[in-house]
């Protein structure tokens, strides 16, 4: 997403904006590094940095000490490299026919979960004339990507053969937790045991990895025994708690990076019994004022939060009244505010700030509040904010960080 400078007094404020506080992101990275002092840190910026902007967040994370960057797709990783991002970049979600050659030329670390992928990447390495940096992923119990333990010896043997032929270098051994966000879940210890066994097997066979890693954000925060050589921090880096069971962002020492706000587009008074939005699922109980918020599910506001999504307007929380539409939704602002210069006035004026979520400095809701309203997770709330909401980057220079 393009970077948008903060609005100046001479620049009209956009209808909506997502303010991205890069000082908060750097502080979160430093806090997470302190949780895993003996491990390197990978800043995961997949899905455009969880909606925050991949390149600005990757650069800010590196400034705070992240030595690796992680993406899901090779296309995300290649875009970062093309934009000039230095250092190690790893990507893990490959499909047949993906740009292996370009990945090798861009010096990416590429995840391999099966023999088909190893065959494609080594064929590309022969064309390029240099070895591919590959990381072998084990399925230790998540059941998604990764090599099953029963197939691990064959994959390790094939990778070692590729090393001997000069078409690959195994730089890492890794896996991913299924339930690290559920403290005490029995699968956590079971997966750690399997991972240790598979790493030991690969190293005994002759693999000499640069990094071994399994810890995601919740494991980084709560499972020091899982840190190994590298931790992969995604949602926590953006100041969002990985799960309510682990504690709030405040309890975890994190600060939300994104603040989503809009300008109230219209304020009007309506009588009691007035239907609001599609289907009239909300009908006013009294004469009241309605405020129009120019954001909708086309911008990523979850329609499932209709009737429940919270917004801070005029220092008070209000809930989405009726259905959230594609481009807009309505809040009931309560009784009219008094008499103005031209007759009946409004307590909230057009152009007033409507803050959907943020760090809470002004008493606004959090992304977790919206997640609860939509019966989802906070990851989805921040990640789904669409491209027509401009990102406004704050504290881009390291010198602007605040204690």
Secondary structure, DSSP 8 states (H G I E B T S, - for coil): --EE----TTS---SEEEEEEHHHHHHHHHHHHHHTTTSEEEEE-HHHHHTT-HHHHHHHHHHTT--EEEESSHHHHHHHHHTT--SEEEE----TT--HHHHHHTT-EEEE-SHHHHHHHHHHHHHHTS-EEEEEEEESSS-SSSEEHHHHHHHHHHHHHHHHHTSEEEEEEE---SSTTSTT-HHHHHHHHHHHHHHHHHHHHT---SEEE-B-HHHHHH-GGG-TTEEEESGGGGT--S-GGG--TTTTT----EEEEEEEEEEEEE-TT-EESGGG-EE-SSSEEEEEES--GGGT--GGGTTT-EEEETTEEEEB-S---SS-EEEEEES--EEETTEEE-SS-TT-EEEEE-SSTTS---HHHHHHHHTS-HHHHHHT--TTSEEEEE--SGGG---
